[in-house]
């Protein structure tokens, strides 16, 4: 896969999911769903609170990125940031959004999860994350979504 393809895939996958999520929120806010159906507030709070907590954790860990290692090649995906590589926030985000979609429309959630796996590969191949960064991001994103929507929400 060419460097240009990696850069384009990174951009398209990231922008597509970040555009779909607000559309899901608009849909949920626009329709008066019953108490037994998915709602706007949980779809906003589960990813939002999880994102904030992950960001705080990531700031504390402040792990270096692959291109910061001695003798490393420059990344294919342009990135000027240093540190804050673990866990990948891009991958966390796409997977917590995938679980949010799964909660509303399972088929869409599965498709976004597949896009997340591709984005994880692109972020590693693009030189901005180590495999551990994207694996942790995916597992934490899935875990936060499951805990939020399928464990905590039913208890409320």
NORHU-V596333 format. One record per pair of residues at least 12 apart in sequence whose C-alpha atoms are under 10 Angstrom apart, sorted by the first residue. I is the first residue (numbers start at 1). J is the second residue. Records with the same first field share a line. If there is no record, write none. Layout:
# NORHU-V596333
I->J / J
This chain:
# NORHU-V596333
1->122 / 125
2->76
3->75 / 76 / 77 / 125 / 126
4->76 / 77 / 126
5->122
6->76 / 77 / 119 / 121 / 122 / 123 / 125 / 126
7->76 / 77 / 78 / 122 / 123 / 125 / 126
8->77 / 122
9->115 / 118 / 119 / 122 / 123
10->77 / 90 / 118 / 119 / 120 / 121 / 122 / 123 / 126
11->77 / 119
12->119
13->94 / 112 / 115 / 116 / 118 / 119 / 122
14->90 / 91 / 93 / 94 / 115 / 116 / 119
16->94 / 112 / 115
17->93 / 94 / 95 / 97 / 98 / 112 / 115 / 116
18->90 / 93 / 94 / 97
20->97 / 101 / 112
21->43 / 44 / 94 / 97 / 98 / 100 / 101
22->44
24->40 / 43 / 44 / 97 / 100 / 101 / 104
25->39 / 40 / 41 / 42 / 43 / 44
26->40
27->39 / 40
28->40 / 41 / 43 / 44 / 104
29->41 / 43
37->103 / 104
38->100 / 101 / 103 / 104 / 105 / 149
39->103 / 104
42->100 / 148 / 149 / 153
43->97 / 99 / 100 / 101 / 103 / 104 / 145 / 148 / 149
44->97 / 100
45->148
46->96 / 97 / 100 / 144 / 145 / 146 / 147 / 148 / 149 / 152 / 153
47->92 / 93 / 94 / 95 / 96 / 97 / 99 / 100 / 141 / 144 / 145 / 148 / 149
48->93 / 96
49->144 / 148
50->92 / 93 / 96 / 140 / 141 / 143 / 144 / 145 / 148
51->89 / 92 / 93 / 96 / 141 / 144
54->86 / 87 / 88 / 89 / 92 / 93 / 137 / 140 / 141 / 144
55->84 / 86 / 87 / 88 / 89
57->84 / 86 / 87
58->83 / 84 / 85 / 86 / 87 / 88 / 89
59->83 / 84 / 85 / 86 / 87
60->84 / 86
61->83 / 84 / 85 / 86 / 87
62->82 / 83 / 84 / 85 / 86 / 87
63->82 / 83 / 84 / 85 / 86 / 87 / 133
64->81 / 82 / 83 / 84 / 85 / 86 / 128 / 129 / 130
65->79 / 81 / 82 / 83 / 84 / 85 / 86 / 127 / 128 / 129 / 130 / 133
66->82 / 83 / 85 / 124 / 126 / 127 / 128 / 129 / 130 / 131
67->79 / 82 / 83 / 127 / 128 / 129 / 130
68->81 / 82 / 83 / 128
72->127
73->127
74->126 / 127 / 128
75->123 / 124 / 125 / 126 / 127 / 128 / 129
76->122 / 123 / 124 / 125 / 126 / 127 / 128
77->122 / 123 / 124 / 125 / 126 / 127 / 128
78->126 / 127 / 128
79->126 / 127 / 128
80->128
81->128
82->128
84->129 / 133
85->128 / 129 / 130 / 132 / 133 / 134 / 137
86->129 / 130 / 131 / 132 / 133 / 134 / 135 / 136 / 137
87->129 / 130 / 131 / 132 / 133 / 134 / 135 / 136 / 137 / 138 / 139 / 140
88->120 / 123 / 128 / 129 / 130 / 131 / 132 / 133 / 134 / 135 / 136 / 137 / 138 / 140 / 141
89->133 / 134 / 136 / 137 / 138 / 140 / 141
90->116 / 119 / 120 / 123 / 134 / 137 / 138 / 141
91->113 / 115 / 116 / 117 / 118 / 119 / 120 / 121 / 123 / 133 / 134 / 135 / 136 / 137 / 138 / 139 / 140 / 141
92->116 / 120 / 133 / 134 / 135 / 136 / 137 / 138 / 139 / 140 / 141 / 142 / 143 / 144
93->116 / 137 / 138 / 140 / 141 / 142
94->112 / 113 / 114 / 115 / 116 / 117 / 119 / 120 / 137 / 138 / 141 / 142
95->109 / 110 / 112 / 113 / 114 / 115 / 116 / 117 / 137 / 138 / 139 / 140 / 141 / 142 / 143 / 144 / 145
96->109 / 112 / 113 / 116 / 137 / 138 / 139 / 140 / 141 / 142 / 143 / 144 / 145 / 146 / 148
97->109 / 112 / 113 / 116 / 141 / 142 / 145
98->110 / 111 / 112 / 113 / 114 / 115 / 116 / 141 / 142 / 145
99->112 / 113 / 141 / 142 / 143 / 144 / 145 / 146 / 148 / 149
100->142 / 145 / 146 / 148 / 149
101->113 / 145
102->145 / 146 / 149
103->145 / 146 / 149 / 150
113->138 / 142
116->134 / 138
117->134 / 135 / 138
119->134
120->133 / 134 / 135 / 137 / 138
121->134 / 135
